């Protein structure tokens, strides 16, 4: 498996990629909503709703990657090492 897709690795990079997708989706949603307001064409409204849903989905992904907690695994020293010290 690619190391980049493992949970907890490169989370800032993953959040950045989803952030770019979020920006594009939000821009498309605003554009289609403005087109619907100006022309009242049904397909513009449908596009605005779909891009709005995609925007919400991408917000969820960005938050998920930024809130990702990385677990640090520590190995306890053997019991014999503690007695010797």
N, C-alpha and C positions, 0 to 999 in steps of 0.2 A: 504494500500500500504506500502511496506517496506520503511523505512526512508532512507536507503542507496541509493535507486534509485531516490530519489527526486532531482530535479534540484538545484544546489548550495550546496549540502551537500556531504561531503566526496570526494570532487573533486580530491584531491591529491591521495587518494586511488584508485579512478577510473582511473586516469592518470597512476598510477603505474601498474595496471593490463593491461592496453592497452600498456604500455611500454614494459612489458614482452612479450606480443603478437607481438609487433613490432620487438623486438630483435630476436625472433624465426623466424618470417617471413623473416627478412633480412638475417639471417644466411642460411635459406633454399634457398632463391633466389641466394645468392652467390654460394652455393654448386651446385645448379642445373645449373647455368651459367658455372661454372668451368667444370662440367661434360659434358655439351654440347660442350664446347671448346675442350675438350680432346677426346670425342667420336663421336661428331656430331650426336647424337641420337635425333630424333624429340621430343620424350616425355620429354627429359631434357630441351629443349628450351621452350616447352609449360609450364612446371612446373616453369621455371625461370620467365617467363612472368606473370604467375598467382601469384606467390609469390611476384614479384615486385609490382603488383597492390595491393596486400594485404598490403604490406609495406607502400605504399602511403596512403591507407585507414587508417591504424593505426596511421600514422603520423598526419593525420587530426583529429583523435579522441584524441590523446594525446594533441595536441594544443588546441582543444576545451575545454578539461577539465582544462587545465592550465590557459586558458584565461577566464574562467567562472567568471562572476561577481556576487557577492552575494548582493542582495538588503537588506538594513537594514530599517525596518519599524519603524518610530518614531511616537509616539502619541502626538499630541499637547495638552497642558493643556487646560482645559476649559476656556472660556473667563472670567468667574467669578473669577477664581484664579488670573488672571492677574490684575484685578481691585483692589483686596484685598491687593496686594503686594505693 
